[in-house]
Amino acid sequence: MQKSKKQYSNTASTMSSLYWGLAGIVILFLFTASFIAPTYANKAIDAVNNTIALGIPRFSEEPFKLGLDLRGGAHLVYTADVSATPEADKTKALEGARDVIERRVNALGVGEASIRTSKVGDEYRIDVEMPGVTDVGEAIARIGDTPILEFKEKNTEPPRTLTAEEKKQIAAYNAEAKKRATSALNRVRKNEDFATVAKEVSEDSTSKNNGGDVGFLAKDTVDATLYTAVAELKDGQVRSTLLDTPDAYFVLKRNTTKDGAKFADVSHILICSKDIPGCGSTLSDEEAKAEAERIYGLATANNFAELAKEYSQDPTSATMGGSLGELKQGILAEQLPTLDTAIFAAESNQIIGPVQTELGYHIVYIQNKAVSKEYQTQLISIGKQTEASVLGPQDPWKFTGLSGKQLSRAEVVTDPQTGAAMVSLKFNDEGTQLFADITKKNLKQPVAIFLDGVLLSDPVVQVEITNGEAVISGVGTIKDAQLLAQRLNAGALPVPVELVSRETIGASLGAESLSRSMKAGIIGLVIVMVLMTLYYRLPGFLATISLALYITLTLSVFKMMGVTMTLSGIAGLILSVGVAMDANVLIFERMKEELQRGRSLKNAMEEGFVRAWSSIKDSNVSTLITGLLLAWIGTSFVQGFAITLALGVVISMFTAITITRVFLRIVVTYFPSQGHWLFLGYTKKSS
């Protein structure tokens, strides 16, 4: 029986939808693979952009966040002595101590640190995890200090100058720095590997850690002296002399060049109306537009500066002949998108206008437009000593003698008239006298409050306070006031902490753990793929392709959400691979049953998905519930396992039900309706 035209149309429409779905799957795979491994993708993107200048954006090369057990670092456990703290204040005191420790750890430059409080029996604990920390001893010393609360006033003392001895020390240090930089330059000019020399001697962390490579230098992102020096070189050339700047000596090498951002040297005349706030004009909008059109008709390259001084209502640029300087494309896009578009659509030496923006009407003179160059650069940096580096910046604040020892308590109160949140301070007898002297001396001046050297608040003294009680107003919301009071009490009610457990994981051990877990995961994945292909044949092979997409998609979600990868998290990911394959196994076994009942290959495939869904749903939902419970009540390592497992389960349901089905729906159209040996090893035999 022949198919009708309608049947052919429906079939063609269905196949078209499937092929569009396949195209979407391919695009999704390429995007997720590029997202998790951006280095290779960015090389391809750079090649395309340099060839045909499409302006394709690059992928971020930020790596995955690694946990303590993979990256190396320290795990410290402290007990907090709150025995001297009133029962009602113990929780607040503990949170205040945790807040202080967190800021101290952040001050050490430890990224992605985790600081948590807990209570075990009658013991209060603070757990500190510091991935990547190198000096554990310094971290322990800094964390163990009692919080320091200080009240400071403005420092009006004149800054000191260098002594004769300090000047000699600077000269000697810089002479030695130049000697080291010259030695590095000579090594490079004798064809010694630049990267090797940079790793040995460069004092700039980016250069040292990347073999001298500091990426592409753009004119608007680096010092003009450095950019100009690199621009004067040719690709592949090393600068023959040192670049001597006020802060350092540089050995420079330019590798490659590419087009960068567009810039335009721009002047404008602004005519605004009385409807625009702050303009000060008496013109209506129609009159302002007419005036702008009149001036546009008069403007030439020769008289533009004089017209700007006479008519422009932009006081900042009018005195400079309307000059806005050199603008980068996009710099005005957020506030004045129309003006930005008009400027970079025009040609060099062209006057355009009037261009209407929310500021008024602009007559714009584009004097010159150019595409800047960016230079991929290697450098070796040897720092100098300067007067500023020896003296350091003068502290704008001076200690008054009033500290947390004299503060009895801080608590949140509200203004009875306005209901605004405030923080109330209460001092002891010694603090009352000190505070009275400070407020008398600093009337109408700010008195700053510092905790561990970090400014918490700098309220202005309104009146002399002699009773030892004060309030800090203007602190924001109730939550802001609570946080400020908590931090003040952390210094006013010191909570001694004692280190009871210290675990250090070396970077090499963490790297070894990562390498082994990755190797185990890859071996397990290959075995699963081979077994699925051998046992289920073509559907099994399609399932392995779906599994590859599942892995790239899962890792992309982990990276996008900022999931910290740990050994337990990788275990959860590997286990979720088994969950993803389990769904395909259920589907394929159902398909076998339907083929044995005499259904066509297409119907068996569709029925297999429908009948397997209830089992897949139940098993995955139960696994998901288990993962969520573990994430809720478990410790950090258990939580890492639970989160990666739960996310993996959700994504596996998508890939098994959607991706594999699209693949199968396409391929079944190319096989006999009663089965084929490539499908699950099943061929229907005639009776």
Secondary structure, 3 states (H helix, E strand, C coil): CCCCHHHHHHHHHHHHHHHHHHHHHHHHHHHHHHHHCHHHHHHHHHHHHHHHCCCCCCCCCCCCCECHHHHCEEEEEEEECCCCCCHHHHHHHHHHHHHHHHHHHHHCCCCCCEEEEEEECCEEEEEEEEECCCCHHHHHHHHHCCCCEEEEEECCCCCCCCCHHHHHHHHHHHHHHHHHHHHHHHHHHCCCCHHHHHHHHCCCHHHHHCCCEEEEECCCCCCHHHHHHHHCCCCCEECCCCEECCCEEEEEEEEEEEEEEEEEEEEEEEECCCCCCCCCCCCCHHHHHHHHHHHHHHCCCCCHHHHHHHHCCCHHHHCCCCEEEEEECCCCCCCCHHHHHHHHHCCCCEEEEEEEECCEEEEEEEEEEEEEEEEEEEEEEEECCCHHHHHCCCCCEEEEEEEHHHEEEEEEEECCCCCCEEEEEEECHHHHHHHHHHHHHCCCCEEEEEECCEEEECCECCCCCCCCEEEECCCCCHHHHHHHHHHHHHHHCCCCEEEEEEEEECHHHHHHHHHHHHHHHHHHHHHHHHHHHHHHEHHHHHHHHHHHHHHHHHHHHHHHHCCCECHHHHHHHHHHHHHHHHHHHHHHHHHHHHHHCCCCHHHHHHHHHHHHHHHHHHHHHHHHHHHHHHHHHCCHHHHHHHHHHHHHHHHHHHHHHHHHHHHHHHHHHHCCCCEECCECCEECCCC
